[in-house]
Amino acid sequence: MIKLQITAFIAVFFMTASMMILPVQTEQELQHKRQDYAARLLKLKEEQADLEVKRIADAYARMSDDERLRGDAEAYIER
């Protein structure tokens, strides 16, 4: 029982100390962080899409003419 109380006291002490040291973020700062995160996430998705397009274009460039025609015909039929 004593160990639990000591652990709780230590946890509350460090939590209080960290709240005194670390500044509280304003709503504007939080909004800016959210916007920055969203922008970085969007940029990452765009880069991944660009890499996928490049990979497909490279694979298409390595194909022979017969393979391209067959692939184009299959894609047309699937529509």
N, C-alpha and C positions, 0 to 999 in steps of 0.2 A: 504494500500500500504506500509506503514511504517512497519507493522508487518511482511510482506513478506520479506522485505529487512533485517530486524533484524534476522529473521529465517534463511535466506540464509547466512548471515554473521556468525552466530553461527555454522551452519553446516560446512562452509568452515574452520572456525577456528579449530573446533574439528578434521576435516579430516586432516588438515595440522599438527596439534599437534600429531595425532596418527602416521602419516607418519614419523615424526621426531623421535618418541620414538621407534616404532617397526622396527626391522631390516628387510631389504628386503631379501627374500629367494633366494638363488641361484638356478640355474637349477638342480644342483646335489641334493640339498635338496628336491626340488619338486619331482624329479624322485624317490628319496628314499621314500618319503611319498606315492607316487603312488604305488610303489612296495610293501610297507608294507601294504597298504590298500588292494591291490589285494591278498596278501598272507593271510591276516586275513579273507577276504571274502571267499577265497577258503577253508580255514580251517573250517569256519562256515558251508559251504555247505557240506563238508565231514562229519562233526559231525551230521548234520541233516540227511544225507543219512544213516549213521551208526545207528542212532536212529530209522529210518524207517525200516531198515533191522531187527533190534532187535525186534521192535514191531510186524512185520510180523512173525518172527521166534517164538515169544512167543504165538501169536495167533495160529500158526500151531501146536505148542506143546500142546496146550490146546484142540485141536480137537480130536475127537474119530477116530478110524481107518476107519470107514465107511465114515465119513465126509472128511477125507483126500483122500480116493479113489475117492469119488464123485468129489471133487474139482480138483484133478489131471486129472480126465477124462474130466471135463469141460474145463480145461486149454488146454488139448491136442486137443480137438475138435475145439477150437477157433483158433488154428494155421492154 
